Amino acid sequence: MEYKSAVRSQDTEVRIEFSKKPQWLKVKLPAGENFIKVKNLVSSHKLNTVCEDAMCPNIAECWGKGTCTFMILGDICTRHCSFCSVKSGRPQSIDEYEPMRVALTIKKMDVKYAVITCVNRDDLEDGGAYIFAKLINTNREINPQTRLEVLTSDFQGKFNSIKTVVESRPDVYAHNVETVPSLQDSVRSNSSWDVSINVLKIVKQIASQMKTKTGLQVGHGETTDELIESFKLIKDAGIDILTIGQYLQPTKKNRKVVRYYHPDEFKELEVRAREIGIPYVFSGPLVRSSYKAETVFKQSIVTDPSSCNDR
């Protein structure tokens, strides 16, 4: 397998790829009793998961362990980000019963740590914040021992929408910047670094002890200097947890991979981010924002138990 790195300067960008994915990105095909059980539960309750819609490479591992990331507010996004395989277009109306169905599925799966994400709903005044809050409160009644991490949209930066979700007291509030500032326009549709970072700053303003989390994809053509500068901005925003993973092109229609990072490079990025002062960094080729989220959360509360939210 031939490896050629991408060279990027201020004025030009040379896009050169692996002829095929490197060995360390190969994953097993979905199978097994638990995988089938989770798939049947999700299907029978008419739920969406980011595992399927975003073609996550970890679906076999996570579903095999009986965990998944639920995607609420439908399966059609109002934005069209070049890296994402989730359908875009005009969404359907809000389903008021979705929070109950998700909570009941969590109970049947006996999940102790659940991640809830969503499509962008720019068609809604509050961006869907009300449904997030309803789900968190419903789940707390049905599954009081289950911790919830939310991975929200940017809600177009609306303070009241962010406040609605924060005041429902999730255990972790996550929102991904996805890539470095210079590549925001080409990677993310109708999104910006400043708006995304400000979402997490607002979370801390409202609830200073709440854990905040963001994620970066690498392989879009960013430089090392740009990543380091992004780490500094993330640290300055007071974000607690950072995930760093390899961007993988989900379909031929999506943005191409500029280059694949070696596992040793991910280790180096983790070291650099920690040195800059980000408390908890989880970095690796197959790392995704919600991948092993419970493990990352547990590590953070073990080293900083006073930060755990009252439930």
Phi and psi in degrees as a GROMACS rama.xvg file:
@    title "Ramachandran Plot"
@    xaxis  label "Phi"
@    yaxis  label "Psi"
@TYPE xy
-87.7436  136.727  GLU-2
-116.564  128.196  TYR-3
-134.882  127.635  LYS-4
-81.5758  163.015  SER-5
-89.1944  139.178  ALA-6
-111.68  126.186  VAL-7
-132.914  126.195  ARG-8
-117.661  -174.345  SER-9
-65.9778  -33.8909  GLN-10
-106.312  -22.0711  ASP-11
-133.429  159.355  THR-12
-140.509  126.586  GLU-13
-105.637  119.704  VAL-14
-102.526  108.879  ARG-15
-129.14  133.161  ILE-16
-118.031  163.919  GLU-17
-60.1965  149.856  PHE-18
-68.3397  -25.4932  SER-19
-156.893  168.194  LYS-20
-63.4111  141.541  LYS-21
-69.4233  163.919  PRO-22
-56.5936  -38.3959  GLN-23
-71.5767  -5.6674  TRP-24
-102.516  2.25425  LEU-25
-78.9406  133.406  LYS-26
-127.598  158.294  VAL-27
-75.5347  154.299  LYS-28
-72.884  146.903  LEU-29
-60.4386  132.662  PRO-30
-169.069  173.713  ALA-31
102.869  161.822  GLY-32
-63.8096  -46.143  GLU-33
-65.6318  -38.562  ASN-34
-59.2027  -46.6915  PHE-35
-64.8761  -38.3507  ILE-36
-62.2429  -47.275  LYS-37
-63.568  -43.8425  VAL-38
-59.8944  -42.4814  LYS-39
-66.9188  -39.5495  ASN-40
-64.4026  -46.0885  LEU-41
-61.0038  -42.9154  VAL-42
-67.8491  -44.9196  SER-43
-67.1192  -28.7981  SER-44
-95.3373  7.21114  HIS-45
53.6556  49.991  LYS-46
-106.267  157.498  LEU-47
-108.129  146.171  ASN-48
-128.819  143.528  THR-49
-70.3555  -21.339  VAL-50
-56.2941  -44.9998  CYS-51
-84.2843  -48.4647  GLU-52
-66.5748  -32.2987  ASP-53
-98.1053  7.16471  ALA-54
51.7045  50.4045  MET-55
-64.4812  133.974  CYS-56
-70.9181  -12.1053  PRO-57
-97.2315  10.2156  ASN-58
-59.9917  -38.5163  ILE-59
-64.0415  -44.354  ALA-60
-66.5522  -49.6115  GLU-61
-68.4774  -48.6962  CYS-62
-66.9332  -30.1468  TRP-63
-65.3521  -24.8545  GLY-64
-95.5178  2.60541  LYS-65
82.2911  24.2519  GLY-66
-125.608  151.934  THR-67
-158.323  167  CYS-68
-106.995  116.973  THR-69
-81.6194  137.827  PHE-70
-113.197  117.498  MET-71
-103.451  175.402  ILE-72
71.7169  26.1457  LEU-73
95.3477  -170.759  GLY-74
-125.89  16.0233  ASP-75
-119.536  122.42  ILE-76
-95.2312  145.303  CYS-77
-82.9953  -4.62898  THR-78
-114.036  169.322  ARG-79
-135.724  75.7302  HIS-80
-74.9761  139.388  CYS-81
-68.3808  -19.245  SER-82
-92.8803  -11.7569  PHE-83
-104.901  141.755  CYS-84
-98.5778  -0.22722  SER-85
-66.0428  139.762  VAL-86
-60.4775  145.628  LYS-87
-123.118  154.253  SER-88
152.346  -147.921  GLY-89
-96.3141  113.883  ARG-90
-70.4156  163.07  PRO-91
-82.6633  175.065  GLN-92
-67.9707  160.272  SER-93
-66.6908  139.892  ILE-94
-100.569  105.549  ASP-95
-66.6171  -19.4291  GLU-96
-91.3298  -5.37936  TYR-97
-59.6254  -44.3428  GLU-98
-56.4862  -40.2745  PRO-99
-66.7387  -42.3816  MET-100
-63.8959  -40.0704  ARG-101
-64.6976  -45.6567  VAL-102
-61.832  -40.8586  ALA-103
-67.2089  -36.2904  LEU-104
-67.2804  -41.1925  THR-105
-58.5232  -40.0964  ILE-106
-65.275  -45.7008  LYS-107
-64.286  -34.3929  LYS-108
-80.0627  -12.6298  MET-109
56.5495  43.606  ASP-110
-79.9056  132.479  VAL-111
-97.4914  -13.6741  LYS-112
-146.587  115.804  TYR-113
-118.602  146.143  ALA-114
-113.615  131.376  VAL-115
-119.281  120.576  ILE-116
-122.165  -171.384  THR-117
-158.708  165.411  CYS-118
-82.8595  161.199  VAL-119
-71.5698  134.741  ASN-120
-126.033  68.608  ARG-121
-67.9572  -10.3104  ASP-122
-77.108  -14.2683  ASP-123
-99.8232  141.882  LEU-124
-58.4282  -40.4051  GLU-125
-100.948  5.88526  ASP-126
69.3868  7.9931  GLY-127
96.1243  10.0559  GLY-128
-59.2283  -36.1899  ALA-129
-58.8002  -41.3972  TYR-130
-68.6298  -38.1502  ILE-131
-56.6531  -49.9824  PHE-132
-63.7685  -41.0139  ALA-133
-62.7122  -40.7414  LYS-134
-65.6266  -44.5955  LEU-135
-60.4784  -45.488  ILE-136
-67.7752  -39.9165  ASN-137
-64.406  -44.0719  THR-138
-64.7737  -35.2187  ASN-139
-64.4805  -33.2993  ARG-140
-73.0442  -40.7836  GLU-141
-85.6442  -36.7726  ILE-142
-129.372  69.7363  ASN-143
-61.1062  -21.3027  PRO-144
-92.8827  -5.72664  GLN-145
-87.4971  126.973  THR-146
-86.145  147.464  ARG-147
-122.416  132.113  LEU-148
-112.256  131.071  GLU-149
-107.419  138.463  VAL-150
-119.982  94.1796  LEU-151
-93.3576  168.07  THR-152
-74.5776  -176.81  SER-153
-84.3003  -4.03065  ASP-154
51.796  25.2928  PHE-155
56.1504  25.5609  GLN-156
76.4202  10.7484  GLY-157
-72.1876  119.719  LYS-158
-58.0636  -47.1846  PHE-159
-64.0202  -33.7214  ASN-160
-67.267  -45.5652  SER-161
-61.8574  -42.7084  ILE-162
-61.2292  -39.6892  LYS-163
-57.6195  -44.0541  THR-164
-71.812  -44.5967  VAL-165
-59.8347  -42.4959  VAL-166
-71.6836  -10.9243  GLU-167
-84.5597  -3.37327  SER-168
63.9363  59.4948  ARG-169
-68.9448  161.86  PRO-170
-78.5308  -31.6174  ASP-171
-137.905  136.748  VAL-172
-111.053  115.096  TYR-173
-116.829  145.102  ALA-174
-153.255  129.614  HIS-175
-93.1807  133.438  ASN-176
-80.421  -21.4236  VAL-177
72.0411  -48.0395  GLU-178
-148.925  177.489  THR-179
-71.2334  159.503  VAL-180
-54.5296  -39.8974  PRO-181
-67.5662  -18.4554  SER-182
-107.111  5.29828  LEU-183
-56.8204  -46.4366  GLN-184
-63.5021  -36.3535  ASP-185
-85.3258  -21.9408  SER-186
-97.2836  -40.6982  VAL-187
-115.281  137.111  ARG-188
-90.5178  126.39  SER-189
54.8578  35.5835  ASN-190
-129.023  162.276  SER-191
-147.327  153.14  SER-192
-60.5819  -46.4612  TRP-193
-61.0373  -43.6535  ASP-194
-63.819  -44.8236  VAL-195
-63.9198  -45.7031  SER-196
-63.5309  -38.2857  ILE-197
-65.8391  -31.5627  ASN-198
-54.9239  -47.4444  VAL-199
-74.6864  -27.6683  LEU-200
-67.0306  -40.5804  LYS-201
-63.3266  -39.6  ILE-202
-56.1472  -46.1049  VAL-203
-67.8895  -32.8031  LYS-204
-64.4966  -39.0791  GLN-205
-79.44  -41.5261  ILE-206
-140.717  89.909  ALA-207
-62.3637  -25.2555  SER-208
-88.6367  -8.19133  GLN-209
-71.2824  134.919  MET-210
-70.3234  133.09  LYS-211
-115.646  151.64  THR-212
-147.425  143.609  LYS-213
-142.704  164.313  THR-214
-132.912  145.026  GLY-215
-120.996  136.728  LEU-216
-99.3611  140.645  GLN-217
-115.111  156.981  VAL-218
110.589  5.68366  GLY-219
-89.0185  -8.45798  HIS-220
115.107  10.0682  GLY-221
-70.454  156.964  GLU-222
-98.6959  164.187  THR-223
-61.5935  -41.7057  THR-224
-60.5615  -38.7038  ASP-225
-66.5334  -37.3907  GLU-226
-65.5486  -43.6843  LEU-227
-61.9169  -42.9248  ILE-228
-63.4892  -36.8756  GLU-229
-65.3252  -40.1978  SER-230
-58.3637  -40.6782  PHE-231
-65.0721  -41.6731  LYS-232
-66.444  -37.9505  LEU-233
-65.3149  -41.9608  ILE-234
-63.3277  -44.3869  LYS-235
-64.2636  -24.5303  ASP-236
-81.3566  -3.45463  ALA-237
77.4924  19.1395  GLY-238
-72.4966  135.773  ILE-239
-84.8152  -39.2249  ASP-240
-127.984  132.106  ILE-241
-124.775  131.32  LEU-242
-110.511  141.942  THR-243
-130.2  121.986  ILE-244
-140.147  165.62  GLY-245
-79.2463  129.443  GLN-246
-71.6286  132.263  TYR-247
-122.58  128.309  LEU-248
-67.7253  112.77  GLN-249
-73.5834  -34.9302  PRO-250
-142.122  167.686  THR-251
-64.823  -20.7071  LYS-252
-80.0242  -16.8021  LYS-253
-86.9095  168.065  ASN-254
-54.3081  138.292  ARG-255
-77.1818  153.767  LYS-256
-76.4849  130.057  VAL-257
-77.9744  -45.3863  VAL-258
-160.058  159.822  ARG-259
-101.157  131.89  TYR-260
-85.6715  142.536  TYR-261
-77.4047  150.023  HIS-262
-52.1805  -34.8157  PRO-263
-64.7876  -32.0294  ASP-264
-68.633  -36.4485  GLU-265
-64.3291  -38.4351  PHE-266
-62.9315  -41.6576  LYS-267
-65.3138  -40.5267  GLU-268
-63.1141  -38.929  LEU-269
-62.4327  -43.7239  GLU-270
-61.2688  -45.3639  VAL-271
-63.8925  -41.5489  ARG-272
-65.1411  -39.6703  ALA-273
-67.2854  -39.6978  ARG-274
-62.718  -34.0436  GLU-275
-69.9886  -25.0671  ILE-276
121.45  7.98868  GLY-277
-74.8564  122.457  ILE-278
-59.4068  -45.3267  PRO-279
-132.04  117.937  TYR-280
-125.126  129.88  VAL-281
-124.353  110.293  PHE-282
-131.607  133.094  SER-283
178.724  161.633  GLY-284
-54.5353  -40.9186  PRO-285
-102.856  10.9369  LEU-286
-68.4584  133.134  VAL-287
-126.377  165.408  ARG-288
-53.9958  -40.5398  SER-289
-98.4683  0.618549  SER-290
-68.3091  124.727  TYR-291
50.9404  38.4675  LYS-292
-59.4392  -36.9373  ALA-293
-63.712  -41.5321  GLU-294
-61.6419  -44.9779  THR-295
-63.2403  -42.8093  VAL-296
-63.1547  -44.654  PHE-297
-61.0559  -39.7734  LYS-298
-61.6026  -39.0489  GLN-299
-70.0526  -36.5475  SER-300
-83.0374  -22.2033  ILE-301
-68.3789  -41.5023  VAL-302
-83.5246  -17.2719  THR-303
-144.466  66.5502  ASP-304
-62.362  -24.1556  PRO-305
-68.5986  -15.8072  SER-306
-84.587  -8.21717  SER-307
-66.6589  130.204  CYS-308
-68.4558  144.011  ASN-309
-65.8607  140.16  ASP-310
